[in-house]
Amino acid sequence: MTATESAQAGRGNSNDHVRRHNLSVILGLVHRSRGLSRSQLTRQTGLNRSTVAALVGELVERDLVVESDPDSSNQVGRPSPVVRPSPSTVGIAINPEIDAVTVGVVGLGGTVLKRVRYPTDHPPSVGEAVGISAAVIAGMRPELDRLYRTAGIGVAVPGLVRTEDGLVRLAPHLGWEDEPLAVLLADATGYPVLAANDAHLGTMAESTFGAGRGLSDLIYLNGGASGIGGGIISGGRSLGGVAGYAGELGHTLVNSRGVRCHCGATGCLETEVRRERLLQLLGLTDADADELEAAILASDEPSILAEVHRQLDFLAIALRNAINTLNPQLIVLGGFLGSLYAVAPQHLDRLLAEQPLKASRESVHVTRAELGSDLLIIGAGELAFRSLIADPAGFVFAGRE
């Protein structure tokens, strides 16, 4: 090859790299916004109109986006076509918990199309969780193969997960330690699998599609059957730490005279703020966040409101530390933590107006998660779409040439 030919090949490779990068940017914007006009894509990317048109055309050919005519009733001039995620591309989302394994189908744009909750009478082992998930997916497979293209599987795990290979280092409430969950699921289903901490994925979902849209700094804290987990968006980026374990706010020290936690420490947040205590006082064996909230609001027992206040007192200590350390714009409370806040918002707001440093507390406010019961399924779906959005031109769907 001559020097001229080498230079031309180099330029060709460079041009292809730029094109693939731009395809990723366009698809990511359409996915996260659930739909943008071509003119909006032009403004947000800084690319010229003809380049955007060509990129959108390629994504349409790949059946990753669709174009439609906008509502032109209130517009002046020629309206720009709207680019939306293709309804034919989906990911599978899995969330193992101590009392169930939930499997969902999520479309591009974070739309939950189907969710199947398979209850268990004990915390499932890794083998049981994989078997249940594979069986549910096998039941969905005819519909998936007929109607959709499946990008892969994302798993939201209530524990520490090594991001590079989906190894569950520790999920104490499930009794899992150093379990190769992603590998086992990939072998059982034939789909590529990625796994991550459930609260980390909830943070991604709320910051993309929920209460944290458009914000650069937020803390998400979720309370569920397996305890309390958290996630952090700092400077517009997810804060994962060196191995993906950051955000374990459930193990913040809130009571030096408290009880010993399963992690080995004493007085962790999740030893003091617990769903089980509320269920016991209410005489319930189980309830989701909405049912728990309704039961608390319907009760006139002073002991129940006192317990809500007690748990919010300890939650305020953890949040005070997080506000002083991270200086967020927003704190999003999900699961039963959102229910606690809904029952007595003034109580937590007063504590957070008094306890953190004045300069830090002035810029933060607290809200509930917007995505409700879809939260972790949408978050796990983000994992399923990660490789596709990163390189739409090079992605190969499972089982397809």
Buried (B, 14 or more C-beta within 10 A) or exposed (E): EEEEEEEEEEEEEEEEEEBBEBBBBBBBBBBBBBBBBBBBBBEBBEBEEEBBBBBBEBBBEBEBBBBEEBEEEEEEEEBBBBBBBBBEBBBBBBBBBBBBBBBBBBBBBBBBBBBBBBEBEEBBBBEBBBBBBBBBBEEBEEEBEEEBBBBBBBBBBBBBBBBEEBBBBBBBBBBBEEBBBBBBBBEBBBBBBBBBBBBBBBBBBBBBBBBBEEBBBBBBBBBBBBBBBBBBBBEEEBBBEEEBBBBBBBBBBBBEEBEEBEBEEBBBBBBBBBBEBBBEBBEEEEBBBBEBBEBBEEBEEEEBBEBBBEBBBBBBBBBBBBBBEBBBBBBBBBBBBBBBBBBBBEBBBEBBEEBBEEEBBEEBEBBBBBBBBBBBBBBBBBBBBBBBBBEBBEBEBBEEE
